[in-house]
């Protein structure tokens, strides 16, 4: 398969992850839930603290693992093996970011702390900014 086709499929996967996460945020917040996004409890309860800590840790570890895996390849992807490393680095990064966004939106839906809604949206924005770069 051509590397440009592989890159295109990676972009489609990223778009699907973004869309799925955003649909979950919209459905749980505005359609199903009666929680108020402006109901920010400060200091947050234990699930608020857990959600924030998981978000910060996932942001740190996603970047750390991504950069660590990319040290195995050069700045240019020249072979299928290089692209496989790049794809796995991207998927691991996206999984950590999306997982923390989904966890925070579930905590918001369950416990009603508006701070967790904003953390989930922020993690979605980080997922959006982690789109695949053109290294081909």
Helices and strands as residue ranges (DSSP letters): H 3-26, I 27-32, H 46-70, H 80-111, H 114-129
